[in-house]
Amino acid sequence: MIPDLSKVNIYIVCGHTDLRKDIDGLASLVTEAYKMDVFDNALFIFCDTPKDCFKALYWTKSGFLF
């Protein structure tokens, strides 16, 4: 199911992010490095050095969409 993103805060994490990280690794990056709560109504988009690779992390009531 695709969530309704009209009322979601969208954060783009620029720079080098190791996209080999799984959900827990990306969630801990948001929590520790950026001091944000991954369970807030937010979509986090991560990009790697060659700006053509992306990963997204979004919390739904039943789990993470990755």
Buried (B, 14 or more C-beta within 10 A) or exposed (E): EEEEEEEEEEBEBEEEBEBEBEBEEBBEBBEEEEEBEBEEEBBBBBBBEEEEEEBBBBBEEEEBBE
